[in-house]
């Protein structure tokens, strides 16, 4: 086989591999109901229960979250308090902003830069980098965070966590309006 044929086969294989890695687009859910209104759902007290699984699917940590959310115009605050199964705790305060046309941005002390989000139908997709403490170091990990409104009181949330494109694990939780 000559070098040109090998390159052509390699290129075709790369295209097939990358196509297999394509993820859904939030617009795929545009017709789904009930429609997720971020300001309406994330308003007042909320609670969540979740797990973190490693890349093999093994549950590594369980946790609960109490949340309080409020909005003033296009700016929202989501105060999250985590209680982990190992007894540790964590607090994250999101500062959210509505950008219009289903787009959002957000910041928090342990988020590197700015989170970006887009919603359509019953879905919201967030992308952000989290400064995650691991042992005595901080790892900046990418999160591809999907939320789906199931009913007026329940969101299912799944976040895929990666570093350098390598899948590290997933966070799965159920968020409930209290």
N, C-alpha and C positions, 0 to 999 in steps of 0.2 A: 504494500500500500504506500503510495507516495505521500509526501508531507502535506500537499494541498488537500488530499482526501481525508487525512487524519485531522487536519484543522477544521474541515467542514463538518466531520462527524463530532468533533469536540464542541464546536459552536452549536450544532443542533442539540447535542446533549445538554449543554448549558441552558439553552432556551427552554427546553422541556423541564429541566430542574427548577428554573426560576418561575415558570408558569405554575408548577405544582406548589410553590411557596406563596402564591398570591393569596391575600386575605380578603374577606368580604369588605364591601364598602358600606358605610352607614346608610347611604341612600338606598341600599337594597331593602331597607326596612321602612321606607317612606309611607307605605300604605298600611302598615301594621297599627292596630289599635289595641288597647287604649294608647293615646298619644302621650308621650312623656313631656311634661312641662317642668323643667328643672326647678324653676322658682316656686312652683306650686308644691312639688313633692318634697324638695329640700327646704321645708319651712316648719319650724317648731321642733319638738323632740322626736328623735328617731333612735332606733337600736339596730344592731346587726350581730350576726353570728357567722363565723367563718373558719376556714382552714387554709394553711399553706402546704402545698404538696411539692416535693422535689421533682426533678425531671423524670424519675421513674414512676411517679404517681403515689409515692409513699407519703402519708400525712406526717409532717414534721412538727407543725404547731397548730393548735386550736386557739381561737380568740373570740372575745365579745367586744362590741364597741357601743358606747353611748354617744349620741350626737345631738347637737343643738344647732339649728340653722335659722338664719334670718336674712332678709333682703331689704335694702334701702335703694330703691330705683333699680339700676342695672348692676349694682354691687351687692354680692352676698358673702356671708361668713358662715363657714361650716366648721364647727369645733368638734373634733373627734377625740375620744378618750378610749384607748385600747387597753384591754386586760388580757394578757396571754396565759396559756395553760401552764407555763413554767413559773408564773407569779410575777413576771415583769410587766411593766406598764409603759405606755407611750402616749403622747398627745401630739396631734397634728391639727393646726388651724389653717384651713384653706381660705384664701381670699379670692372669690370668684367674680368674674365680670362677663356680662352678656354683651356680645359683639354684634348681634343681629343675624338674621337669616340662619338661625340654628347653630351659630358658632359661639364658643365660649373660650375664655382663658382663665388660668388660675395660678396662684403661687402659694407656697407654704415654706416654712423654714427649712425643711429637709428635701425640698424639691429644687433641683438644679435648673436654674433658668425659669422658663414659663411653661406650664402645661397648656396644651391646646386641645380643644374638644369640638365635636360636631354632633348634632342630634338630628334625627329624622324618624318620624313615626314613633314607635315605642323604644327606640334605641338611642344610646349615647356612647360615643367612642372618645376616650381620653388617651393622649400620648404624652408621656413625660419621663424625665429622668429623676430617680429617687436616690438620695445619698443614704445608703443602707449600711448600718454598723454590722460588721462581720468580724467576730473575735475582737482584736484591737485595731482594726482598720476600717476605713470607710470605702465601700464599693459604690460607684455610680452605676446603677442598673436601669435599663430601659423598661418601661411598663407600657403595654398595649392593653388598655383597660376598657372593657365593654360592659355596659349596663343595659338591662332590658326591663321595662315596666311590665309586670305581670298583671297587676290590678291596681286600683287606686291606693293601696296600702303596701305593696310589695315590689321591690326591685331585686332581680338576680344580677350579680356582679361577678365577672371573671376577668382576671388580669394575668396576662402572660408576662413573665419576667425574663429578661435576657441581658447578657453582657457580651460585647464583641460579636453579636449575632448568635451566640450560643444560648439555647433555651435552658434556664436555670430551674424553673418551676412555675407554679400557678397559685394565685390567690383566688379563692372562691368564697363568696359570702351572700347572705340574704339580708337585705336592708328592709326594715319594717317601720312604717309611721306609727308612732305611739298614740 
